[in-house]
């Protein structure tokens, strides 16, 4: 599961896969939640991620919320932002965890 994310096309740390590389090797269901205006996940990188996910047979869902940037759902203290996008993202997270954690 990825909430916001970054480093989609290049790794931030040695020995750690980029997001696109990781998508190619997924072995468990995955959910990615991104903001369309997040500078750390440009539209071109999100497209490459989506293409990698489509080539992998593992169940994955990628949601890009329009007109929001990085950190649109929670503040640094973990408090919810009051927006439809924040509520939608957190509901998607609850549904994903409920369906995939046993």
N, CA, C and O atoms as a DFTB+ gen file, in Angstrom:
408 C
 N C O
     1  1       0.844      -1.164       0.000
     2  2       0.000       0.000       0.000
     3  2       0.887       1.224       0.000
     4  3       1.867       1.296       0.741
     5  1       0.541       2.179      -0.830
     6  2       1.280       3.435      -0.904
     7  2       0.299       4.587      -0.775
     8  3      -0.697       4.651      -1.496
     9  1       0.582       5.480       0.130
    10  2      -0.239       6.681       0.323
    11  2       0.643       7.866      -0.002
    12  3       1.582       8.160       0.738
    13  1       0.356       8.550      -1.098
    14  2       1.120       9.662      -1.670
    15  2       2.328       9.145      -2.434
    16  3       2.322       9.194      -3.664
    17  1       3.353       8.656      -1.770
    18  2       4.499       8.078      -2.459
    19  2       5.439       9.102      -3.062
    20  3       5.169      10.303      -3.049
    21  1       6.522       8.616      -3.577
    22  2       7.529       9.388      -4.308
    23  2       8.515       8.384      -4.887
    24  3       8.334       7.175      -4.736
    25  1       9.532       8.865      -5.530
    26  2      10.578       7.995      -6.095
    27  2       9.997       6.912      -7.004
    28  3      10.362       5.740      -6.908
    29  1       9.095       7.322      -7.878
    30  2       8.447       6.326      -8.742
    31  2       9.353       5.806      -9.840
    32  3       9.242       4.644     -10.231
    33  1      10.243       6.641     -10.343
    34  2      11.077       6.205     -11.463
    35  2      12.546       6.033     -11.102
    36  3      13.312       5.494     -11.901
    37  1      12.947       6.471      -9.941
    38  2      14.323       6.246      -9.478
    39  2      14.291       6.040      -7.974
    40  3      13.492       6.651      -7.264
    41  1      15.160       5.179      -7.506
    42  2      15.193       4.860      -6.090
    43  2      15.805       6.004      -5.295
    44  3      16.742       6.663      -5.745
    45  1      15.271       6.221      -4.134
    46  2      15.802       7.243      -3.237
    47  2      16.990       6.699      -2.433
    48  3      17.856       7.464      -2.007
    49  1      17.027       5.361      -2.226
    50  2      18.050       4.738      -1.401
    51  2      18.665       3.543      -2.138
    52  3      17.969       2.843      -2.873
    53  1      19.965       3.312      -1.943
    54  2      20.609       2.147      -2.569
    55  2      19.943       0.843      -2.119
    56  3      19.629       0.664      -0.942
    57  1      19.740      -0.044      -3.061
    58  2      19.168      -1.349      -2.752
    59  2      17.656      -1.370      -2.619
    60  3      17.077      -2.432      -2.391
    61  1      16.996      -0.208      -2.758
    62  2      15.538      -0.131      -2.663
    63  2      14.993       0.147      -4.064
    64  3      15.455       1.062      -4.746
    65  1      14.015      -0.644      -4.485
    66  2      13.428      -0.482      -5.813
    67  2      12.656       0.825      -5.925
    68  3      12.083       1.306      -4.947
    69  1      12.646       1.389      -7.116
    70  2      11.755       2.523      -7.380
    71  2      10.310       2.007      -7.377
    72  3      10.082       0.798      -7.406
    73  1       9.363       2.901      -7.342
    74  2       7.961       2.495      -7.356
    75  2       7.593       1.695      -8.595
    76  3       6.868       0.705      -8.501
    77  1       8.087       2.115      -9.755
    78  2       7.790       1.399     -11.005
    79  2       8.416       0.014     -10.985
    80  3       7.776      -0.958     -11.385
    81  1       9.659      -0.089     -10.525
    82  2      10.305      -1.405     -10.435
    83  2       9.557      -2.308      -9.451
    84  3       9.366      -3.495      -9.717
    85  1       9.145      -1.759      -8.343
    86  2       8.404      -2.544      -7.350
    87  2       7.074      -3.022      -7.922
    88  3       6.649      -4.143      -7.643
    89  1       6.418      -2.192      -8.713
    90  2       5.139      -2.573      -9.316
    91  2       5.296      -3.780     -10.232
    92  3       4.387      -4.603     -10.346
    93  1       6.424      -3.880     -10.867
    94  2       6.680      -5.011     -11.764
    95  2       6.834      -6.324     -11.009
    96  3       6.646      -7.394     -11.587
    97  1       7.173      -6.254      -9.721
    98  2       7.465      -7.467      -8.953
    99  2       6.451      -7.723      -7.838
   100  3       6.698      -8.565      -6.974
   101  1       5.326      -7.026      -7.833
   102  2       4.317      -7.224      -6.786
   103  2       3.908      -8.688      -6.678
   104  3       3.763      -9.383      -7.683
   105  1       3.726      -9.139      -5.450
   106  2       3.265     -10.503      -5.211
   107  2       2.053     -10.533      -4.289
   108  3       1.561     -11.605      -3.940
   109  1       1.574      -9.360      -3.896
   110  2       0.412      -9.238      -3.010
   111  2      -0.442      -8.069      -3.490
   112  3       0.075      -7.169      -4.153
   113  1      -1.717      -8.059      -3.178
   114  2      -2.574      -6.941      -3.581
   115  2      -1.978      -5.607      -3.123
   116  3      -1.330      -5.527      -2.080
   117  1      -2.210      -4.573      -3.918
   118  2      -1.616      -3.270      -3.663
   119  2      -2.620      -2.171      -3.960
   120  3      -3.402      -2.272      -4.905
   121  1      -2.597      -1.131      -3.156
   122  2      -3.389       0.083      -3.349
   123  2      -2.444       1.263      -3.333
   124  3      -1.607       1.374      -2.437
   125  1      -2.563       2.139      -4.303
   126  2      -1.791       3.375      -4.334
   127  2      -2.726       4.559      -4.407
   128  3      -3.626       4.596      -5.245
   129  1      -2.519       5.526      -3.535
   130  2      -3.351       6.727      -3.482
   131  2      -2.443       7.935      -3.684
   132  3      -1.479       8.134      -2.945
   133  1      -2.764       8.736      -4.693
   134  2      -1.923       9.864      -5.072
   135  2      -2.755      11.116      -5.299
   136  3      -3.957      11.041      -5.557
   137  1      -2.101      12.268      -5.201
   138  2      -2.715      13.542      -5.548
   139  2      -2.201      13.996      -6.905
   140  3      -1.000      13.946      -7.168
   141  1      -3.089      14.430      -7.749
   142  2      -2.734      14.849      -9.108
   143  2      -1.707      15.988      -9.108
   144  3      -0.883      16.077     -10.019
   145  1      -1.752      16.839      -8.111
   146  2      -0.845      18.002      -8.061
   147  2       0.344      17.784      -7.126
   148  3       0.969      18.751      -6.689
   149  1       0.656      16.549      -6.821
   150  2       1.795      16.229      -5.956
   151  2       3.073      16.324      -6.791
   152  3       3.262      15.546      -7.726
   153  1       3.944      17.268      -6.459
   154  2       5.184      17.464      -7.216
   155  2       6.112      16.257      -7.130
   156  3       6.963      16.077      -8.001
   157  1       5.966      15.427      -6.097
   158  2       6.855      14.259      -5.967
   159  2       6.386      13.069      -6.804
   160  3       7.098      12.069      -6.895
   161  1       5.209      13.157      -7.415
   162  2       4.704      12.099      -8.295
   163  2       4.121      12.746      -9.559
   164  3       2.902      12.820      -9.708
   165  1       4.990      13.214     -10.471
   166  2       4.507      13.854     -11.696
   167  2       3.635      12.920     -12.533
   168  3       3.734      11.697     -12.432
   169  1       2.789      13.517     -13.352
   170  2       1.843      12.750     -14.179
   171  2       2.545      11.699     -15.029
   172  3       2.038      10.585     -15.162
   173  1       3.692      12.022     -15.605
   174  2       4.415      11.041     -16.424
   175  2       4.871       9.836     -15.622
   176  3       4.820       8.706     -16.106
   177  1       5.319      10.079     -14.386
   178  2       5.729       8.974     -13.512
   179  2       4.527       8.118     -13.129
   180  3       4.625       6.892     -13.072
   181  1       3.388       8.770     -12.865
   182  2       2.178       8.012     -12.536
   183  2       1.740       7.150     -13.715
   184  3       1.250       6.037     -13.522
   185  1       1.911       7.653     -14.924
   186  2       1.574       6.861     -16.120
   187  2       2.470       5.634     -16.232
   188  3       1.995       4.543     -16.544
   189  1       3.763       5.810     -15.978
   190  2       4.682       4.666     -16.014
   191  2       4.326       3.647     -14.937
   192  3       4.407       2.441     -15.170
   193  1       3.937       4.124     -13.769
   194  2       3.518       3.224     -12.690
   195  2       2.268       2.449     -13.100
   196  3       2.194       1.235     -12.905
   197  1       1.298       3.143     -13.661
   198  2       0.055       2.487     -14.101
   199  2       0.350       1.418     -15.139
   200  3      -0.226       0.331     -15.087
   201  1       1.242       1.708     -16.082
   202  2       1.609       0.724     -17.113
   203  2       2.262      -0.511     -16.485
   204  3       1.960      -1.639     -16.874
   205  1       3.147      -0.298     -15.525
   206  2       3.803      -1.431     -14.852
   207  2       2.784      -2.270     -14.100
   208  3       2.864      -3.498     -14.111
   209  1       1.837      -1.631     -13.456
   210  2       0.808      -2.369     -12.715
   211  2      -0.067      -3.185     -13.654
   212  3      -0.448      -4.311     -13.331
   213  1      -0.386      -2.625     -14.809
   214  2      -1.227      -3.325     -15.776
   215  2      -0.546      -4.576     -16.322
   216  3      -1.227      -5.521     -16.719
   217  1       0.775      -4.597     -16.349
   218  2       1.525      -5.759     -16.844
   219  2       1.681      -6.847     -15.788
   220  3       2.043      -7.978     -16.111
   221  1       1.416      -6.519     -14.553
   222  2       1.547      -7.468     -13.447
   223  2       0.175      -8.084     -13.190
   224  3      -0.830      -7.373     -13.195
   225  1       0.122      -9.375     -12.969
   226  2      -1.163     -10.061     -12.798
   227  2      -1.728      -9.930     -11.378
   228  3      -2.860     -10.348     -11.132
   229  1      -0.973      -9.367     -10.452
   230  2      -1.443      -9.206      -9.075
   231  2      -2.489      -8.092      -9.021
   232  3      -2.363      -7.080      -9.709
   233  1      -3.506      -8.284      -8.211
   234  2      -4.559      -7.285      -8.038
   235  2      -3.971      -5.975      -7.518
   236  3      -3.304      -5.946      -6.484
   237  1      -4.228      -4.895      -8.250
   238  2      -3.748      -3.590      -7.802
   239  2      -4.764      -2.521      -8.175
   240  3      -5.489      -2.639      -9.163
   241  1      -4.793      -1.479      -7.360
   242  2      -5.670      -0.347      -7.603
   243  2      -4.862       0.919      -7.398
   244  3      -4.209       1.085      -6.368
   245  1      -4.903       1.808      -8.372
   246  2      -4.227       3.091      -8.259
   247  2      -5.269       4.179      -8.410
   248  3      -5.993       4.222      -9.405
   249  1      -5.344       5.060      -7.420
   250  2      -6.314       6.144      -7.428
   251  2      -5.545       7.463      -7.395
   252  3      -4.692       7.675      -6.534
   253  1      -5.858       8.342      -8.341
   254  2      -5.252       9.670      -8.378
   255  2      -6.381      10.681      -8.192
   256  3      -7.273      10.802      -9.032
   257  1      -6.324      11.403      -7.076
   258  2      -7.345      12.404      -6.780
   259  2      -6.976      13.712      -7.475
   260  3      -5.857      14.201      -7.319
   261  1      -7.914      14.285      -8.248
   262  2      -7.622      15.517      -8.988
   263  2      -7.512      16.725      -8.050
   264  3      -8.117      16.764      -6.979
   265  1      -6.735      17.685      -8.481
   266  2      -6.640      18.995      -7.836
   267  2      -6.160      18.983      -6.393
   268  3      -6.448      19.917      -5.645
   269  1      -5.428      17.939      -5.981
   270  2      -4.843      17.921      -4.642
   271  2      -3.376      17.549      -4.738
   272  3      -2.949      16.888      -5.685
   273  1      -2.610      17.981      -3.749
   274  2      -1.187      17.715      -3.730
   275  2      -0.811      16.677      -2.697
   276  3      -1.650      15.912      -2.222
   277  1       0.462      16.666      -2.358
   278  2       1.011      15.719      -1.388
   279  2       0.410      15.990      -0.006
   280  3       0.240      17.146       0.383
   281  1       0.093      14.943       0.723
   282  2      -0.408      15.084       2.085
   283  2      -1.830      15.605       2.168
   284  3      -2.190      16.260       3.146
   285  1      -2.644      15.326       1.162
   286  2      -3.983      15.900       1.119
   287  2      -4.973      15.283       2.102
   288  3      -6.024      15.871       2.356
   289  1      -4.667      14.127       2.657
   290  2      -5.644      13.452       3.523
   291  2      -5.368      13.635       5.013
   292  3      -6.302      13.739       5.807
   293  1      -4.090      13.675       5.398
   294  2      -3.728      13.777       6.814
   295  2      -2.647      14.833       6.998
   296  3      -1.812      15.035       6.117
   297  1      -2.665      15.513       8.157
   298  2      -1.572      16.439       8.452
   299  2      -0.432      15.672       9.122
   300  3      -0.527      14.458       9.307
   301  1       0.615      16.352       9.477
   302  2       1.798      15.684      10.042
   303  2       1.531      15.028      11.397
   304  3       2.296      14.167      11.831
   305  1       0.466      15.427      12.055
   306  2       0.096      14.796      13.327
   307  2      -0.911      13.667      13.141
   308  3      -1.401      13.101      14.118
   309  1      -1.219      13.341      11.888
   310  2      -2.150      12.251      11.607
   311  2      -3.612      12.641      11.699
   312  3      -4.482      11.771      11.724
   313  1      -3.897      13.929      11.750
   314  2      -5.290      14.391      11.789
   315  2      -5.823      14.525      10.365
   316  3      -5.108      14.952       9.458
   317  1      -7.078      14.157      10.188
   318  2      -7.708      14.225       8.868
   319  2      -7.913      15.659       8.417
   320  3      -8.231      16.542       9.213
   321  1      -7.721      15.869       7.118
   322  2      -8.125      17.118       6.503
   323  2      -9.608      17.000       6.180
   324  3     -10.096      15.915       5.864
   325  1     -10.307      18.096       6.259
   326  2     -11.749      18.100       5.980
   327  2     -11.973      18.382       4.501
   328  3     -12.184      19.529       4.106
   329  1     -11.926      17.339       3.689
   330  2     -12.205      17.479       2.259
   331  2     -12.800      16.177       1.748
   332  3     -12.614      15.111       2.336
   333  1     -13.513      16.290       0.652
   334  2     -14.097      15.086       0.037
   335  2     -13.003      14.130      -0.416
   336  3     -13.169      12.915      -0.320
   337  1     -11.875      14.666      -0.915
   338  2     -10.778      13.821      -1.365
   339  2     -10.167      13.056      -0.192
   340  3      -9.868      11.867      -0.304
   341  1      -9.986      13.744       0.922
   342  2      -9.420      13.085       2.105
   343  2     -10.339      11.973       2.584
   344  3      -9.876      10.868       2.867
   345  1     -11.608      12.245       2.678
   346  2     -12.565      11.222       3.118
   347  2     -12.608      10.057       2.138
   348  3     -12.657       8.899       2.553
   349  1     -12.590      10.355       0.841
   350  2     -12.598       9.292      -0.161
   351  2     -11.362       8.414      -0.078
   352  3     -11.456       7.190      -0.171
   353  1     -10.201       9.040       0.098
   354  2      -8.951       8.283       0.186
   355  2      -8.931       7.400       1.425
   356  3      -8.520       6.241       1.358
   357  1      -9.367       7.937       2.544
   358  2      -9.367       7.146       3.772
   359  2     -10.382       6.006       3.710
   360  3     -10.150       4.938       4.276
   361  1     -11.496       6.225       3.032
   362  2     -12.465       5.149       2.851
   363  2     -11.885       4.050       1.955
   364  3     -12.072       2.866       2.232
   365  1     -11.184       4.434       0.886
   366  2     -10.533       3.443       0.025
   367  2      -9.505       2.636       0.817
   368  3      -9.384       1.426       0.627
   369  1      -8.773       3.297       1.697
   370  2      -7.804       2.618       2.549
   371  2      -8.495       1.611       3.463
   372  3      -8.047       0.471       3.585
   373  1      -9.583       2.029       4.104
   374  2     -10.336       1.112       4.978
   375  2     -10.843      -0.105       4.204
   376  3     -10.729      -1.235       4.678
   377  1     -11.397       0.124       3.026
   378  2     -11.915      -0.980       2.218
   379  2     -10.791      -1.938       1.818
   380  3     -10.954      -3.156       1.896
   381  1      -9.662      -1.393       1.396
   382  2      -8.530      -2.220       0.978
   383  2      -8.029      -3.064       2.157
   384  3      -7.837      -4.272       2.018
   385  1      -7.824      -2.440       3.290
   386  2      -7.325      -3.188       4.445
   387  2      -8.339      -4.232       4.899
   388  3      -7.961      -5.349       5.253
   389  1      -9.616      -3.881       4.891
   390  2     -10.646      -4.842       5.273
   391  2     -10.698      -6.045       4.355
   392  3     -10.970      -7.160       4.802
   393  1     -10.440      -5.831       3.072
   394  2     -10.498      -6.927       2.104
   395  2      -9.225      -7.768       2.074
   396  3      -9.260      -8.927       1.659
   397  1      -8.099      -7.196       2.510
   398  2      -6.823      -7.879       2.308
   399  2      -6.087      -8.293       3.575
   400  3      -5.110      -9.037       3.501
   401  1      -6.527      -7.837       4.710
   402  2      -5.909      -8.271       5.972
   403  2      -6.831      -9.235       6.686
   404  3      -8.013      -8.948       6.873
   405  1      -6.310     -10.350       7.077
   406  2      -7.131     -11.328       7.766
   407  2      -6.436     -11.770       9.018
   408  3      -6.964     -12.603       9.755
